[in-house]
Amino acid sequence: MSEDKWKTAITDIGPGKIRVRGYDITDIMENLSYAEAVYLILKGEKPGRAEAELMNAILVSSIDHGASPPSVLGARTVMSGGNSLNAAIAGGVLVIGDSHGGAIEQSARIMQEWTAKDDEVSVLADRIVDWLRETKKRMPGFGHRLHKTDPRTGKLFQIAERHGYGGRHIDLCRALETSLAEKTGRSLPINVDGAIAAVISDMGFDWRLGKGFFIISRLPGLLAHAYEEMTREKPMRRLGPPPYEYDGPDEREV
Ligand SMILES: CC(C)(COP(=O)(O)OP(=O)(O)OC[C@H]1O[C@@H](n2cnc3c(N)ncnc32)[C@H](O)[C@@H]1OP(=O)(O)O)[C@@H](O)C(=O)NCCC(=O)NCCS
């Protein structure tokens, strides 16, 4: 291959040939689940049993969380404006950002950078919480508006435990929950984003893929909402009474 060609290590295609990470697509279709195939394409290797079950649980865990999250409102609003399905889904994905779906990336980054140090996880957890408090930041992946205990977190960690799976990131995640409670006096449970961050970090995924896990997981949910909006609601729907009060200048002349 000449030097000026693009190079990719992901998929090799040719007439009648599709090989993802070296495996024939028909072999993957028959022998791997969707979650295993996602693991394969992102990581380059097939998952073991524990990683396969965890990957599946991660992708299912964030598939939907009701009609109120910003990305769902985005998808439904774009659809309601009279746009195509792909525009609605793209709109929903565009709403995902540092404050919605972004906690996986931010949390995994902190966990991965701090576990590179040699200290015990309980020492690291205390130092992280001190650093966050000094810099007036929150620990991403902890706390939830609705759930006192996020049921998805317990299930992910339970699957990991069943396989004797887990390393310093899951341990650090748990230690952070304890340290946050001790130092802030608040119960800030590990939410699903924090749990996913810990699990993907123990699986060896780069924190920069964090938002990607949320996007892959939430996509079917966005599709379902956009389709429901398309088929069940009138166009240009107002989502409830105007959720704002005008507090700008009174009427005035130019
Ligand atoms: C998810 C979240 C927005 C829910 O917030 P909430 O329950 O409405 O709580 P509030 O934003 O009103 O915060 C209440 C107090 O708890 C503190 N707090 C909340 N989450 C915190 C966190 N993750 N780390 C440190 N402190 C936190 C706030 O600083 C605030 O303290 P103050 O009253 O002294 O100012 C919040 O916990 C958060 O920002 N978490 C981090 C981001 C995250 O994980 N997002 C993904 C959610 S699935």
The ligand as an ORCA input file, in Angstrom:
! r2SCAN-3c Opt
* xyz 0 1
  C     -26.893     14.771     38.911
  C     -26.994     16.086     39.659
  C     -27.149     17.254     38.649
  C     -28.210     16.031     40.573
  O     -28.192     17.200     41.304
  P     -29.282     17.536     42.436
  O     -29.645     16.281     43.157
  O     -30.357     18.318     41.810
  O     -28.442     18.381     43.448
  P     -28.002     19.913     43.331
  O     -27.424     20.243     42.011
  O     -29.131     20.779     43.823
  O     -26.838     19.937     44.411
  C     -27.106     19.812     45.811
  C     -25.792     19.900     46.566
  O     -25.078     18.670     46.396
  C     -23.802     18.922     45.856
  N     -23.512     17.900     44.858
  C     -24.414     17.312     44.014
  N     -23.790     16.423     43.221
  C     -22.479     16.452     43.575
  C     -21.353     15.759     43.111
  N     -21.444     14.872     42.115
  N     -20.159     16.026     43.672
  C     -20.063     16.928     44.681
  N     -21.103     17.627     45.174
  C     -22.299     17.387     44.619
  C     -23.899     20.298     45.187
  O     -22.658     20.943     45.132
  C     -24.863     21.005     46.070
  O     -24.165     21.518     47.197
  P     -24.520     22.968     47.813
  O     -25.974     22.880     48.223
  O     -23.573     23.089     48.956
  O     -24.298     23.947     46.709
  C     -25.722     16.332     40.512
  O     -25.637     15.328     41.499
  C     -24.468     16.423     39.686
  O     -24.142     17.511     39.182
  N     -23.729     15.282     39.564
  C     -22.504     15.273     38.795
  C     -22.806     15.184     37.315
  C     -23.378     13.827     36.939
  O     -23.005     12.794     37.456
  N     -24.299     13.829     35.983
  C     -24.915     12.616     35.493
  C     -26.267     12.418     36.068
  S     -26.959     10.844     35.625
*
